[in-house]
Amino acid sequence: QVQLVESGGGLVQAGGSLRLSCAATGRTFSSYHMGWFRQAPGKEREFVARIGSSGVIRGYADSVKGRFTVSRDNAKNTVYLEMNRLSPDDTAVYYCAAGRLFTTISGQYDYWGQGTQVTVSS
């Protein structure tokens, strides 16, 4: 039983940066793998990044690799997504997710936040 709340979204110019946060409830946060997904208007939800429960293993979609960094602070029950060199193609609602599997597939996650809007202007 986990509740997730994203924050940190907003409007940013192309080339800029944002850091998203996902705050989780629950004493067992450290046992969950975490993922970041995004969904743009008219498009399917897509995988962005994932991080294992211990924070050691990380993975990224090809479209963001080298620009985005996922991290977590288990003591604060929080996962982060640092986004750099943003482009209009990154405009989407960003969601964090928690699950028992270290996966890129959205349907394999168990809990989801409400999302936070990221808009990148050109």
C-alpha positions in Angstrom: 0.0 0.0 0.0 1.8 3.1 -1.3 0.7 6.6 -2.2 2.8 8.7 -4.5 2.7 12.5 -5.1 4.8 14.1 -7.8 5.9 17.7 -7.8 8.4 20.0 -9.5 6.8 20.3 -12.9 6.3 23.6 -14.6 7.2 25.7 -17.7 10.8 25.8 -18.8 12.5 27.0 -22.0 14.3 24.6 -24.3 17.7 23.8 -23.1 16.7 24.4 -19.5 16.4 22.0 -16.5 13.9 20.8 -14.0 14.0 18.4 -11.1 10.9 16.3 -10.4 10.2 14.8 -7.0 8.0 11.9 -6.1 7.2 11.6 -2.4 5.9 8.2 -1.2 4.1 7.1 1.9 4.9 3.8 3.7 7.6 2.3 5.7 8.4 -0.2 3.0 9.3 2.4 0.3 12.9 1.1 0.2 11.6 -2.3 -0.9 10.1 -1.0 -4.1 11.6 -0.4 -7.5 10.6 3.0 -8.9 9.9 4.2 -12.4 9.2 7.4 -14.2 6.8 7.6 -17.2 5.4 10.3 -19.3 2.4 10.9 -21.5 2.1 13.6 -24.1 -1.3 14.6 -25.6 -2.4 12.0 -28.2 0.4 9.6 -27.4 0.8 6.5 -25.3 2.4 6.5 -21.9 6.1 5.8 -22.3 8.9 4.7 -20.1 11.4 7.3 -19.1 13.6 6.0 -16.3 13.8 3.4 -13.5 15.8 2.8 -10.4 16.1 -0.3 -8.3 15.0 -0.5 -4.7 18.5 0.1 -3.4 19.3 2.8 -5.9 22.3 1.0 -7.3 20.8 0.0 -10.6 19.3 2.5 -13.0 18.0 2.5 -16.5 16.8 5.1 -19.1 14.9 5.3 -22.3 17.1 6.0 -25.3 15.4 9.4 -25.8 16.5 10.7 -22.4 19.8 8.8 -21.7 22.5 11.3 -21.0 20.1 14.1 -20.2 18.0 12.7 -17.4 19.2 11.3 -14.1 17.0 9.3 -11.7 17.9 9.0 -8.0 16.3 8.2 -4.7 16.6 9.0 -1.1 15.1 6.1 0.9 15.5 7.9 4.2 13.1 10.6 2.8 10.9 8.2 0.9 11.5 10.2 -2.3 12.6 9.5 -5.8 13.9 12.3 -8.1 14.2 12.9 -11.8 16.7 15.5 -12.8 16.0 16.6 -16.4 18.6 18.6 -18.3 18.8 20.0 -21.8 15.1 19.8 -22.2 13.4 20.1 -25.5 9.7 20.6 -26.6 9.6 16.8 -27.2 9.9 16.3 -23.5 6.6 18.1 -22.9 4.2 15.7 -21.1 2.6 14.7 -17.9 5.2 12.9 -15.8 4.2 10.1 -13.5 6.1 8.1 -10.9 5.4 4.5 -10.2 6.3 1.9 -7.6 6.4 -1.8 -8.1 7.9 -5.1 -7.1 9.5 -5.6 -10.5 12.5 -3.7 -12.0 10.8 -3.1 -15.3 10.2 -0.7 -18.2 6.6 -1.8 -18.7 4.0 0.5 -17.2 1.5 -2.3 -16.6 3.9 -4.1 -14.3 4.0 -1.3 -11.8 1.6 -1.5 -8.8 1.2 2.1 -7.7 1.0 5.4 -9.5 1.1 9.1 -8.7 -1.3 11.7 -10.2 1.3 13.2 -12.4 2.9 16.6 -12.8 2.9 18.7 -16.0 6.2 19.6 -17.7 6.0 22.0 -20.5 9.1 23.0 -22.6 8.8 26.0 -24.8 10.8 26.7 -27.9 
